Structure formats: structure tokens, C-alpha cells
Amino acid sequence: MKTGYGKTVVKVVMGLMLVLFLAGNAFAWPSWTYGKPQYKSDKSFGYFMWRTHDRWHVRVCTKGGTHTFYGTIKCDGPIRLGDSFRLNSGDYVRNSDPNTIEFRITCTGDVMGFGVITPGKNTMFDLSMDDHQIHPNEIHIGGESFRPSGNPFSISDIEQ
């Protein structure tokens, strides 16, 4: 009597190989870009960013004062708005061209922000606040709050 055990094992192995392949593509960005950095309304200050499968999430916070955050995010492929989070009237997040998002957000203590879908392999950030580029120490990336060495800065897919 045949049990089909061999065919079942082959199917399971093939399925696991497919899952590993897809997971590898889903997490092809540097590991330090994943995980949400810690921030709280009225207690945190700066830019807080993290990566998920196909998008960057960007949040801004102030410690109660009013500040205007603005900048550009450029990608080597088409980029588009994914979502927005508590934006005020007069704030904007928009495409200035197919590969560029520009934004301006006025924040008073609350957490505000947006997500952008970036299918390309390179993303460049130029982040400012109150008429000057923000210091890299005020930019927190991923769950471990990685700080870039400068601003503007680029982050690339590690699968290049």
C-alpha cells in the first residue's frame, strides 16, 4: 500500500522554500530599518521612521512647541502616498514628480505623519524643520532608533 509520504515531504519542502524566498524579498532592506521607534506625544522630538514590507512610515513629534517639518523623499522608482496620520489643514504630503514626495507638516506636541510606498531599491531623505535641515540626532530610524551620519541621507535595499 502506498502512503504518498514522499510526495507530501516534497510539497512541504517546496512550500518552505517558496516562503523563504518571498520573506527574503520582503525583508531586503537593512534590518535596522524595521521596527517602530519609540515616541510619545509631548515627550519626543524629531523624525521617527521605520520600514515595513513596501513602505516607509514617517512620524514627527515635538515636545509641546510648534514646529514646521518639511522635506523630500526620493526613490529610484515611482513613489506614492500610502497613508496620512493626523495632518492639519494646510499640511501636505504630495508627489512633486513620479519619484519624489514633498511634505510640510506643522506640529504642536502631537504625533503626526504619513507613509510612502517605495518599490525602488534606493531612497533618499532630505529632512528639515523650521527653515533648516534637522540634525541627524533628531532622526530616529527603526526599532533601535538608528541615527544617520548626515542629512540628507540615503538608504538602500541590501539585495542590490
LUMPALUM-75453 format. One record per residue (C-alpha): residue number from 1; residue in three letters; x, y, z. Coordinates in steps of 0.05 Angstrom, whole numbers. Last residue first. Layout:
<atoms>
<atom num="NUM" residu="ala" X="X" Y="Y" Z="Z"/>
...
</atoms>
This chain:
<atoms>
<atom num="160" residu="gln" X="426" Y="905" Z="-99"/>
<atom num="159" residu="glu" X="395" Y="859" Z="-45"/>
<atom num="158" residu="ile" X="414" Y="905" Z="13"/>
<atom num="157" residu="asp" X="360" Y="956" Z="-7"/>
<atom num="156" residu="ser" X="390" Y="1025" Z="0"/>
<atom num="155" residu="ile" X="383" Y="1082" Z="50"/>
<atom num="154" residu="ser" X="404" Y="1152" Z="31"/>
<atom num="153" residu="phe" X="419" Y="1213" Z="73"/>
<atom num="152" residu="pro" X="407" Y="1288" Z="72"/>
<atom num="151" residu="asn" X="425" Y="1296" Z="129"/>
<atom num="150" residu="gly" X="486" Y="1263" Z="160"/>
<atom num="149" residu="ser" X="512" Y="1202" Z="198"/>
<atom num="148" residu="pro" X="442" Y="1172" Z="202"/>
<atom num="147" residu="arg" X="414" Y="1156" Z="271"/>
<atom num="146" residu="phe" X="388" Y="1085" Z="287"/>
<atom num="145" residu="ser" X="329" Y="1088" Z="335"/>
<atom num="144" residu="glu" X="334" Y="1013" Z="354"/>
<atom num="143" residu="gly" X="263" Y="999" Z="329"/>
<atom num="142" residu="gly" X="275" Y="1032" Z="262"/>
<atom num="141" residu="ile" X="302" Y="1101" Z="245"/>
<atom num="140" residu="his" X="306" Y="1160" Z="292"/>
<atom num="139" residu="ile" X="324" Y="1229" Z="264"/>
<atom num="138" residu="glu" X="337" Y="1283" Z="316"/>
<atom num="137" residu="asn" X="410" Y="1263" Z="323"/>
<atom num="136" residu="pro" X="416" Y="1274" Z="248"/>
<atom num="135" residu="his" X="407" Y="1350" Z="258"/>
<atom num="134" residu="ile" X="347" Y="1379" Z="222"/>
<atom num="133" residu="gln" X="359" Y="1418" Z="159"/>
<atom num="132" residu="his" X="338" Y="1490" Z="169"/>
<atom num="131" residu="asp" X="276" Y="1533" Z="159"/>
<atom num="130" residu="asp" X="236" Y="1509" Z="219"/>
<atom num="129" residu="met" X="248" Y="1435" Z="209"/>
<atom num="128" residu="ser" X="283" Y="1398" Z="153"/>
<atom num="127" residu="leu" X="291" Y="1328" Z="125"/>
<atom num="126" residu="asp" X="324" Y="1308" Z="59"/>
<atom num="125" residu="phe" X="314" Y="1233" Z="51"/>
<atom num="124" residu="met" X="339" Y="1189" Z="-6"/>
<atom num="123" residu="thr" X="310" Y="1120" Z="-21"/>
<atom num="122" residu="asn" X="346" Y="1068" Z="-62"/>
<atom num="121" residu="lys" X="319" Y="999" Z="-84"/>
<atom num="120" residu="gly" X="253" Y="1022" Z="-114"/>
<atom num="119" residu="pro" X="182" Y="1000" Z="-94"/>
<atom num="118" residu="thr" X="172" Y="1058" Z="-46"/>
<atom num="117" residu="ile" X="103" Y="1066" Z="-16"/>
<atom num="116" residu="val" X="100" Y="1127" Z="28"/>
<atom num="115" residu="gly" X="71" Y="1132" Z="98"/>
<atom num="114" residu="phe" X="49" Y="1194" Z="135"/>
<atom num="113" residu="gly" X="59" Y="1236" Z="196"/>
<atom num="112" residu="met" X="33" Y="1267" Z="260"/>
<atom num="111" residu="val" X="47" Y="1256" Z="335"/>
<atom num="110" residu="asp" X="21" Y="1314" Z="378"/>
<atom num="109" residu="gly" X="62" Y="1368" Z="411"/>
<atom num="108" residu="thr" X="46" Y="1424" Z="363"/>
<atom num="107" residu="cys" X="62" Y="1401" Z="292"/>
<atom num="106" residu="thr" X="62" Y="1438" Z="226"/>
<atom num="105" residu="ile" X="72" Y="1389" Z="169"/>
<atom num="104" residu="arg" X="103" Y="1403" Z="101"/>
<atom num="103" residu="phe" X="116" Y="1347" Z="52"/>
<atom num="102" residu="glu" X="149" Y="1331" Z="-15"/>
<atom num="101" residu="ile" X="146" Y="1262" Z="-47"/>
<atom num="100" residu="thr" X="191" Y="1248" Z="-107"/>
<atom num="99" residu="asn" X="196" Y="1192" Z="-159"/>
<atom num="98" residu="pro" X="133" Y="1208" Z="-200"/>
<atom num="97" residu="asp" X="143" Y="1284" Z="-193"/>
<atom num="96" residu="ser" X="124" Y="1334" Z="-139"/>
<atom num="95" residu="asn" X="83" Y="1279" Z="-107"/>
<atom num="94" residu="arg" X="45" Y="1302" Z="-46"/>
<atom num="93" residu="val" X="44" Y="1307" Z="30"/>
<atom num="92" residu="tyr" X="11" Y="1370" Z="54"/>
<atom num="91" residu="asp" X="-6" Y="1410" Z="116"/>
<atom num="90" residu="gly" X="-54" Y="1468" Z="108"/>
<atom num="89" residu="ser" X="-110" Y="1433" Z="145"/>
<atom num="88" residu="asn" X="-75" Y="1392" Z="198"/>
<atom num="87" residu="leu" X="-48" Y="1321" Z="188"/>
<atom num="86" residu="arg" X="-68" Y="1268" Z="239"/>
<atom num="85" residu="phe" X="-35" Y="1208" Z="203"/>
<atom num="84" residu="ser" X="-31" Y="1202" Z="128"/>
<atom num="83" residu="asp" X="-29" Y="1140" Z="85"/>
<atom num="82" residu="gly" X="7" Y="1107" Z="28"/>
<atom num="81" residu="leu" X="30" Y="1166" Z="-13"/>
<atom num="80" residu="arg" X="67" Y="1147" Z="-76"/>
<atom num="79" residu="ile" X="136" Y="1133" Z="-102"/>
<atom num="78" residu="pro" X="155" Y="1111" Z="-173"/>
<atom num="77" residu="gly" X="225" Y="1084" Z="-177"/>
<atom num="76" residu="asp" X="295" Y="1107" Z="-157"/>
<atom num="75" residu="cys" X="263" Y="1139" Z="-96"/>
<atom num="74" residu="lys" X="262" Y="1210" Z="-69"/>
<atom num="73" residu="ile" X="236" Y="1235" Z="-2"/>
<atom num="72" residu="thr" X="232" Y="1309" Z="6"/>
<atom num="71" residu="gly" X="228" Y="1358" Z="64"/>
<atom num="70" residu="tyr" X="185" Y="1394" Z="115"/>
<atom num="69" residu="phe" X="173" Y="1397" Z="189"/>
<atom num="68" residu="thr" X="143" Y="1460" Z="219"/>
<atom num="67" residu="his" X="149" Y="1468" Z="294"/>
<atom num="66" residu="thr" X="100" Y="1489" Z="349"/>
<atom num="65" residu="gly" X="124" Y="1472" Z="419"/>
<atom num="64" residu="gly" X="96" Y="1416" Z="460"/>
<atom num="63" residu="lys" X="155" Y="1368" Z="460"/>
<atom num="62" residu="thr" X="150" Y="1359" Z="385"/>
<atom num="61" residu="cys" X="136" Y="1297" Z="344"/>
<atom num="60" residu="val" X="142" Y="1276" Z="271"/>
<atom num="59" residu="arg" X="124" Y="1209" Z="241"/>
<atom num="58" residu="val" X="147" Y="1176" Z="177"/>
<atom num="57" residu="his" X="128" Y="1106" Z="156"/>
<atom num="56" residu="trp" X="168" Y="1078" Z="97"/>
<atom num="55" residu="arg" X="134" Y="1028" Z="52"/>
<atom num="54" residu="asp" X="135" Y="961" Z="16"/>
<atom num="53" residu="his" X="144" Y="909" Z="71"/>
<atom num="52" residu="thr" X="152" Y="954" Z="131"/>
<atom num="51" residu="arg" X="205" Y="1007" Z="143"/>
<atom num="50" residu="trp" X="212" Y="1055" Z="201"/>
<atom num="49" residu="met" X="216" Y="1129" Z="214"/>
<atom num="48" residu="phe" X="213" Y="1177" Z="274"/>
<atom num="47" residu="tyr" X="231" Y="1249" Z="259"/>
<atom num="46" residu="gly" X="243" Y="1298" Z="316"/>
<atom num="45" residu="phe" X="223" Y="1307" Z="389"/>
<atom num="44" residu="ser" X="191" Y="1261" Z="440"/>
<atom num="43" residu="lys" X="152" Y="1276" Z="504"/>
<atom num="42" residu="asp" X="92" Y="1318" Z="481"/>
<atom num="41" residu="ser" X="63" Y="1259" Z="443"/>
<atom num="40" residu="lys" X="104" Y="1196" Z="452"/>
<atom num="39" residu="tyr" X="160" Y="1161" Z="413"/>
<atom num="38" residu="gln" X="192" Y="1093" Z="409"/>
<atom num="37" residu="pro" X="219" Y="1071" Z="342"/>
<atom num="36" residu="lys" X="176" Y="1023" Z="302"/>
<atom num="35" residu="gly" X="212" Y="961" Z="278"/>
<atom num="34" residu="tyr" X="250" Y="953" Z="213"/>
<atom num="33" residu="thr" X="304" Y="1000" Z="187"/>
<atom num="32" residu="trp" X="358" Y="966" Z="229"/>
<atom num="31" residu="ser" X="349" Y="901" Z="189"/>
<atom num="30" residu="pro" X="375" Y="933" Z="126"/>
<atom num="29" residu="trp" X="324" Y="927" Z="69"/>
<atom num="28" residu="ala" X="311" Y="861" Z="35"/>
<atom num="27" residu="phe" X="258" Y="840" Z="84"/>
<atom num="26" residu="ala" X="201" Y="825" Z="35"/>
<atom num="25" residu="asn" X="248" Y="794" Z="-16"/>
<atom num="24" residu="gly" X="277" Y="746" Z="34"/>
<atom num="23" residu="ala" X="207" Y="730" Z="60"/>
<atom num="22" residu="leu" X="186" Y="711" Z="-10"/>
<atom num="21" residu="phe" X="244" Y="664" Z="-19"/>
<atom num="20" residu="leu" X="236" Y="634" Z="50"/>
<atom num="19" residu="val" X="162" Y="622" Z="38"/>
<atom num="18" residu="leu" X="176" Y="590" Z="-30"/>
<atom num="17" residu="met" X="229" Y="544" Z="0"/>
<atom num="16" residu="leu" X="180" Y="524" Z="55"/>
<atom num="15" residu="gly" X="127" Y="506" Z="3"/>
<atom num="14" residu="met" X="177" Y="465" Z="-37"/>
<atom num="13" residu="val" X="198" Y="427" Z="26"/>
<atom num="12" residu="val" X="125" Y="414" Z="45"/>
<atom num="11" residu="lys" X="108" Y="390" Z="-26"/>
<atom num="10" residu="val" X="169" Y="344" Z="-27"/>
<atom num="9" residu="val" X="151" Y="315" Z="41"/>
<atom num="8" residu="thr" X="79" Y="302" Z="18"/>
<atom num="7" residu="lys" X="103" Y="268" Z="-46"/>
<atom num="6" residu="gly" X="148" Y="221" Z="-6"/>
<atom num="5" residu="tyr" X="92" Y="204" Z="44"/>
<atom num="4" residu="gly" X="43" Y="184" Z="-11"/>
<atom num="3" residu="thr" X="23" Y="125" Z="32"/>
<atom num="2" residu="lys" X="27" Y="68" Z="-19"/>
<atom num="1" residu="met" X="0" Y="0" Z="0"/>
</atoms>
